[in-house]
Amino acid sequence: MTTPKDYCTIEDVKASMSLTGTQDDDALQAAVTAASRLIDHHCERYFYQDDTATARVFVAESILAVECDDFDPNQTIIVKTDPVGLRTWDQTWTSADYQMEPLNGVRYGMPWPCNRLRAIKSLYFPVWGGAAISVRNVVPQVQITAKWGWAQVPDAIFQAAVIQAAATFQAIKAPLGATSFGEAGIVRVKNQLHPHAQLLIQPYSLEDVFVL
């Protein structure tokens, strides 16, 4: 299993806060890691790439399309389907059988990984068979093997991590979990994102992504 990666370094946070010396490095590192994982939690996805390819299974939304986790389209993936719902994955697709989306690797005018496959040739994604017809017991019939995650940390995620790590670090000394943060005024920093960090990550949150 890939170890989660941080989205900025302690040097980035130090520069943003005009800090020098190494006496706070351990606390800053903890703040950087906490901020990175908090961003993952709020966005419901992560912005680093796994070290190795692994197989994950998904339920197709229709015979023509299946939504999946994020992966860099500039890699070789393996797509298999299980038409009879027995987890045998005996039907292997070629790259000519599907189309990666979003098209052109762009969404909202920003570089974006693939998170959807569309059938474009003679094969279809199974949405029937076995227990798949039961809403109470849906059987995943699509298997994709890839290095999951984002190949590059978006600039907005990097900046959000710096801001959130600085806020988390300051919270250690903050009375009652509140700290002053410039124009934002008094900010409650416990168990929530700094307002500027929240604004930066908003387009990347899964709950706010509208898939055409």
N, C-alpha and C positions, 0 to 999 in steps of 0.2 A: 504494500500500500504506500502511495506517495505521501511523504511528509508535507503538510501544508506550508506554503511559502508566504513570506511577508511581502507587502506591497511597497515598502520604503525601507530605508535604513535609519539607524540612530543618527548618523551624520546628517541625513536630510532633516530630521526633526531638530537637531541642534542648530542647524543653519537657520531654520524658521524661527527659532526662539532666541537666537544670538547667544547660545550657550557654548562654553569652552570647558576644557578639562574632561576627565574621565570618571569623576567621582559618582556620577549619576547614570553611568552606562547600563548597569544591570536593570535599573528601574525603567530607563528609556527603552531597552530591548523588550522588556515585558509589556510596556505600553504599545510598542510597534506591533507586536504579535497580537495583543488583545484587540487593537484597532483593526487589524487585517481580518481577524476572524469575525469581528462585529459587522464589518462590511459584507462579508460572505453571508452572514445570517440575515441581514436586512435585504440583500439582493437575491438570496436563495440560489446563488451560483458562486463559483470561484473563478478567479482571474489569473491563475497560473496553470501551466500544463503538466499533466502527469508525466512521470519519468518513463513509464512503460505503457504499452497498449493493453487494455483489458476489455473483456466482453461485458456488455450490459444489455438488458432486455427491456423492451418497450411494447406498449399496446398501441396499435395503429388507430388513428382517429377515423380513417376511412380506407377503402381499398387503394386509394391513390396517394395517401400521405401519412407519414408518421413523424410526430415530434420526438426529439431526442435531446440528450444533454449536449452542452456546447463542445465542439471540437474544431481544431484548425483544419480547414478543407485542403490545405497543402500537404496532405499525407495520404498514404494508402490505408484504406479502411476495409474491413470485411463485413459484408451484410448478408445475413442468413435469415430465412423465414421458416416457420414451422406450421405448414398448412393444416395439419391434423390435430394440433394442440397437445402433442405428446412430449414436447421439449427435446425433439430429436434434431432440429435445425438442419434438415436434410436438403434444403433448397438454398443454394448459394447464388447470389446475384453478381453480375458483372457491373463495372462502372458505367456501362452503356444502358443499364436497366433503370437507373435512377438519376435524379437531378438534385444537387445540393442547394439548399436555400438558407438565408436570403441570397437571391441572385446577385452576382458580382461581389459577394462578400461585404455588402454595405447595407446598413440600416440606420435611419435617421441621419444620413449623411456621414456616418462614422464607420470605420472598419468593424466588421462583425464576424464572429465565427459561424460555422454551420450549426443549426439546431433543428433542421427539418430535412427529411428526404421525401422526394416526390417520385412516384413510379411514372416512367415515360415511355416504356416499351411494351413488352408482352406480359410481364409479370405484374402481379398485384399483391398488395399487403393483405394477409389474412385477417379477417375480422369475424370469423365464424369457427366452428369446430370445437369439440370437447366442451369444456365449461365456459368457453369464451362468450357464449350466448347469454350467460347469466350475469346480471349486473352485480350480483353479490360475490361472484367468484370469477373475476376476469383473468384469463390466462394470457400472459404476454407471448406474442407469436412472432416478434421481430427481435433479432439479436444483432447488435452492432459492436464490432471490436475496433477501438481507436485509442489514441492518446487523448484523454478527455481534458477539457479546460481551454483556457485562452493561451495562445502562443505568446502574446505580449500584453503586459499590463497597460490598460488605457491610461492616458494622461490624467483624466478626471479621477480615476480610482487611486492613482498615485498621490495626487494632491489631497484627496479626501483622507487617505491614510495618514499623511503628514499632519493634517489639521486634527484628526481624531486622536492620533497618538500624543500630540502636544496637549490636547484637552485632558486625555486620560492621565498623562504624567502630572499635570497641574492639579488634578483631582485628589492626588495623594495628600496634598497640603491644603485642600480646600475645606472650609468649614461647612459641615452639613451637606457635603457633596455638591456645593455650588462654587462657581468661579467666575470672575469677570473676564470677558473675552472681547475687548474692543467695542466696536459698534453693536455687537450682538447683546451687550449688556451682561446681566447675570445669567449664566447658563447652567442648568442642571445637567451634570455630566454622567450621572450614574445610570447605567442600563439604557442609555439612548445615545444617538449620534449628535454630534455638534451640528447646529443648523446649517453651517456652510458645507460640511461634509455630506449632510443629508441632501442638500440641493445638488451637489456634484454627482452623487450616485443615483439620483432619481431615474435617469433614462435607462439605467442598467438593471433596475429592479424587475424581476420576473413578473410580479403582480401588476406592473404598469406597462408591460410590453404587449402590444396588440399585434397578433399574428394574422396577416391577410390570408 
